[in-house]
Structures are given as C-alpha cells and as structure tokens.
Amino acid sequence: MKKNLLTLVIVLNVILVKAQLPFYDDFEFGPPFDTTLIPGWRLNPNLTGTDGLIDITNVASCAGQFVARIGKSTLGAGTFTKNGLDLHIDLSNQINVDLTFRILSYNDETNPLDGICLSNDNGATFSPVIFQFNPQSWCQSDCGQFPPIHLNQLAALANKPFTNQYVIRFQQFDNDDFNCFNDCDGFYLDDVKLYVPSISYATLPYFNDIEAPLGSEWSWEFADSTTIGITLATRIRNQAWRTAGSGAGGSAYKLELDKTCGAGILTSSAVDLRLNLSTQSQGIDLTFDIFSVDEETNVNDGIYFSDNGGLNFQKVYDFVPKTPSNWCQSQWGHFPP
C-alpha cells in the first residue's frame, strides 16, 4: 500500500506590539531585556561590526536599580560596531510629542553616528542621526538629562512625519567595550519617556512666586538658538528647575538656572514663559527678583522675546551681573518695572 506523507508547515508571524503614548520605561523589570514586558522595544546590535551588546544591568544606574546599556561585549578584533536600540511607537494623529531620557557616557568618544535616528516606515528606512549626543562634551561618569526634546521638530528636520509605524533609534558607535581593557565605550540609558506636552499661554495679570510647582505656561528649553559664540550650549548637566530654599524675601522656593558640573566650560540654560498678549493694546510692565551666584557677564545672558511660539527669538534685555557697581553679588535684587 502506498503511503502519502503529509508535511505540515506552520509559519509563525511574530507581530511586534507597538508602544503607545504616554510611554515610560525605567528598566526596573531587570535583566534579561524582555521586549514583551514593555512593548515596542527591539534590540539591534551589530548593525555594522561585531560583538554588539544591548542589555539591562544594575551597574551605573541613573536612578533605581537597573539601566539599559548599549555598546560592545568584548573588544574583539577592535572593530567599530554600530548598535541600535529601537522603540516602535504609534504616533499617528500626533502633533506635539516630547522625548526625555537620562544618559551616561562610558567614556564614549564623540562620533557623528552617536545619537537619535528616526523612521516612519517601521524601520525599513532611517534618517541619518538627527540629534547628536557629542558625549565628549559631557561630564563623564555622571548621568544627565537634556531638556525635553521636541520630537515633532526633529521629525520635520528629518522629513519623517509622524505615522503609526514610527521608530526612534538610540544609536551607539565605537570600537571598545564595557570591560575597559584598553579603553571604555558605550552608553547607559534610563528613564525613557515619550508624552504629549501640556502647553498653555497665561493671561494678564500674571504673578508667580514659584512657591507652587510650575504650570504648563513654563517650559525648560534648549538654549542653543539664543546663544552665540558657544558650541554645544545645552548639555546633559544644564538645569532649569524649581528648587527649595533661599527664595526672594525668604520664600521657600526659587527658579534656578545653572549646571551641575563642567567648571570653566561655557554653557547656556533657558526657561520659557508663555503669555497670551493678543488682546493687549496698552503698555505691559514686567518685574522680577533675580540673584546672581557670582555669574560673569556674558553677551548671551538676558531676556528674549518670541511672537511665534518659540520658533524664533530676539534679545530685548541684557543681564550684566559682573559690571562694576551694577549688581551686588549673592543678594536678591529687583529692577524697576
């Protein structure tokens, strides 16, 4: 009797579940890097080169216990390797999306291939690096955070408008590893967050003594567009934050613009206040209290105005804290209106 052999072939299609807004991952699920726990992640070591490594570790966490790392597992033949940690996310019908994350450079040298790339076709094609990390300008062995990155602006620059098949790639490129036999290379990444920012415009009269958390009329921003003569004005240890203690008139809080490391390196910090002045036909006065912590006078210090939502600014007032007999240092002062 002739027997027929029936071969059953089962094809499994692995469907990647995309992340949704708002998105947040602090990697506290711990190793291994299980991409099913936080939907959207896809690991792409060895885009070029060998010995690429993307995992979760409890070494050098920025906050909490665990952190993601991107680099090489071994020096190998000393080859340069490009790695990508990709986040697939549905950004259809979105207009404004902000991205924040903490990052630490493990002595990674600056390379134009380090940074963020974008795709809007599920990773079939990517833009070149549209946001460069420039880690040699950072304070090493120190976690930091950029101001919120306006992803919609990067998408416009990259000509990658938002779709339901969007991919954000954190990319690292170098030839050394985390073992530091000859040198060290790699990034640690933590607290990745994507969200639709709350944006509002305050009306007059307006008063804020910073005693309550700042509202959506305030935002911490990159200062590069209003800074001249300084390369990489905004770095990961710049800050614009509401901090406790020693406010004007003995109040409990103040708004502080500074940096936490990098003595002697010029940088800029900026915070924006949004106001709806469309119905104002008369003059408007502005007053504020200000405190210089031994700040040297620089052409970039001052007040800037924008009438198009912050796309372009014009300087309207200079701060000159180190001009003789102008500001008393380490004291609160008040300009006339």
N, C-alpha and C positions, 0 to 999 in steps of 0.2 A: 504494500500500500504506500502510495506516495504521500509524503507529509509536506505540508506547506509551513514554512517558518515565517511567522509574523513578527516583525520587528517594530516595536512601538517606540517612537522617538518623541520625547517630551521636551519642548523648548520652554524654558522659563525666562520670561521677560522681567527683568528687575526694574521696577519703576522707582525712580528717585522721588521721594516726597520733598517738595519744596518748603522752605521756611516761609512764614507769614509775618507780617508786621503786627504789633511790635515784636522784635526779635532780641533775645538776650541770652548769652552763654558765658558763664564764668568757669566752665570746665570742671566744676566741682563733682560731677559724676565720677571723675577719676579715670585712670587707665583701665583697659585699653581704650583707644579712641573709637568709641562705638557710635557710628554715624546714624544709628536708628534712635538713639536716645534724644538727641537734639536734631530734628530733621533739617536737611538742607546741606550739611557738610559733605564734601567729597575730598579725599586726600589724593594729591597728585605729586608724589615725589618723583624725582628723575625725569622731569620734563626734558631736560638735557643732562648728560653726565651720569654718574653712578653714585651709589651709597647714600641716596637721599633719605631723609628721616623726617617724618611728621608724626608726632605722638603727643601724649599728655604725661606730664611729670610733676613731681612735688618739689623739684629743685627750682629755686629762683622765682617762686610765685609772686605775682604783683600784689595780689590780695587773696585771702583764703588759703587753701592748701594746694590746689592744683593749677596748672597753667599749660597751655599748648606750646609746643616748640617746633621750629622749622629750621632745618639745617642738614648736616650730614652725620651719619652714624660712625664713620671712620674716615681717616684721611685718605685711605686707599692709595691710588696712584697719584694723588694730588690733583685730580681732575676738578675742573669747575663744574658745579652742579646747580641746576635751576629747579626749584621746588615751588609748588603752588598749593595753598590751602584754599579751596573754593567753597563759597557759600552760594547755593542756589536758592533764589527767593522770588516770590511773586510780587512784582512791583507794578502790575497793571493798574491803571486808573490813579496812579500816584503823581503828585506834582512836586511836593517838597518832602525830601527824606534826608535825615541826618544820620551820620555814622560816627560812633565813638569807639575807642578801644584803648587799652593800656598796652604798652610795648616796652621791651627791654632789649638792647643790643648786646649780644655776647661777643663784643669786640669785632663785630662785622664791619668790614670796610665799605665805604660808600661806593655804590655801583649803580649805573642808570637802570639796571634790571631789578633793583630792590624797590618794592612799593606796591601800589594797588593797580590792577588791571581790571577792565570791565568787559562783559559780554552781555548781549541781549538776545542771543540765539542758543541758549542752553549750553554755552561753552564751545560751540563749533568754531567761532572766531572770537579773538580777544583784541582789545585795543592794546597799543603799547602801554608801558607804565604811565598812568595819567596823574598819579600822586606819588612823588619820590620820597623815600624815607630819609636819605642822607644821614646814616647813623653815625658817621664820624663827627658830625656836628653836635651829637648828643652827649650828655654826661653818661659815661659808661657805667655799667653795673648798677643802674638806677632806673627803675620803672618810671615811665612818664605817660602823659596823655596830651594829644593835640586838642585844640578847641574842636567843637563839633564840625565834622567835615560835611559840607552841603553836597550830598551825592548827586542831586539834580544838576548842580553846576558842573561837577566832573563829567556827568553823563553828556551834557551839552558840549563840553570841550572834546570829549572822546567820540562824539557823534554816535552815541549809543543810547537812544531814548529808552525810557522805561518800558518793559514788557512783562508778561507773565513767565518769561524764561530767562530772568536776569541772573547773572553770576558775578559775584565780587571775588576777585582773586587776591589773596595776600601772597606776594611773591618774594622769594629769597634766592640770592645767587652768590656763591663763593666756593672756595676750594678747601677750607679747613673745617674742623668738626667741633663737637662739644667736649671732646676729650683733652684738647689743649696740649697735645704732644709737642707740636711746633708752634702753633698759634690756635686761636679760638675763632669760630664764626657761628652765626646763627641768630635767630630772633626768638624771644619768648613773647607770647601773645595772650592777653587776658581780657575779661570783661567786654566782649564784643557786643555792641548794641546798635540796632537799627530801629528808627522810630520816626513818626511824623511829628515835627516840632510844633509846639504851641506858639503861635505868633500873634501878638496883638499890638495895637497902637494906642497909647494912653492919650487922654484928652486933658485940656486945661480946665481949671488949675491943677497942677500936678505937684505932689510932695512925696518924698520918700526918704526916711531917715535910716533905712537899711536895717531897722530893728526886726522886721519880718522877712522871711525868705523872699527873694526877688521874684517878681511876677514875670509873665510872658512878654512884657514890653522890654525886658532886658535880655541880652544875649552876650556870651563870651565868643569873640570872633578872632579870626586870623588878622594880624596887623600888617601883613606884607603890602597890601595895596595902599596903605597910608604911611609907609616907611621908605625913606630914601637913603642910599649910601650904606645899607646893611644887607648882606647876603644871608638868606635863611633867617628872616626876622623872627618868625614864630617857630619855636622848638618845643620839644615834649615836656620841658620843665617850666615853661612860662605859665603864669596863672592870672586869672581874674576871678576872684572869689570873695564871698561874704565870710568874714572871719570874726571870731569873738574877741572882745576886749579892746579897751582904749579908743573907743569911738569919740567923735566930736562932742564936746560938752560932757564927757563922762558917760556917754551912751554905751550900750553893751556890744554893739556890732558896727562894722565898717566894711566898705568895699575896697579890697586890696588888689593892686596890680603890681606884680613882681615876678621873679623867677626863683627857683629853689636851689639852683646850682649853676656852675659855669661862671665863676668870678672873672671879671675882666673881659668877658665876651659880650658884645653888644647884641641885644635882642629887643623885641617890642611886644607889649601886651596891650590888648584893646578890649573894651566892653562897649556895647551899643545900647542906647536908649531910644526906643521908637515912640514917636509922637504923631498924632493926627492934628495937623495945624491947618487943614484945608479951609476951615471956617473962620480963621483969624484974619482980621483986616487991620488991626492995630499992632503997635509995637509989643513985643514979648520980652520980659526980663527973665534972666537965668541967674540963680545964685547957688552956691555950693560951698561946703567946707572942704579943705584939702590939706594934706600933711605930707611933707617931703622927708623921706628917710635917707638923708644925705644924697639925694638924687642930683647927678650932674646935669647941667643944662645941655639939651640936645635939640637939634632942629626938628626932630620928629615928635617931641613932647607937645601936647596941646589938645585942642578941641577941633573936631572935623564935622562938617555937615554933609548930609546926603539927602536929596529930594526924590530918589528913585528906589527906596527900599534897601539901600546899602550897596548897590552895584557900583556906584562911583561916589567919591568923597572929595571935598575941597576943605583945606585947612582954613579956619577962621580965627583961631586964637592960639598964641604961643604961650607955653609954660616956660618960665626962665628961673627955675629954683635956685641956681647957683650964681646968679648975677649979684654982685655985691650990694648989700643993703636992700635987697628985694624981698626974699623970703627968710624968715627966721627958721632955721633947721629944727627938725624934731618937735615942731609945735603945729597945732591946728591953726589955720588961717582962713580968712573969709574975704573974697573980693567984693567990691561994690557990685550992685546988680549989673 
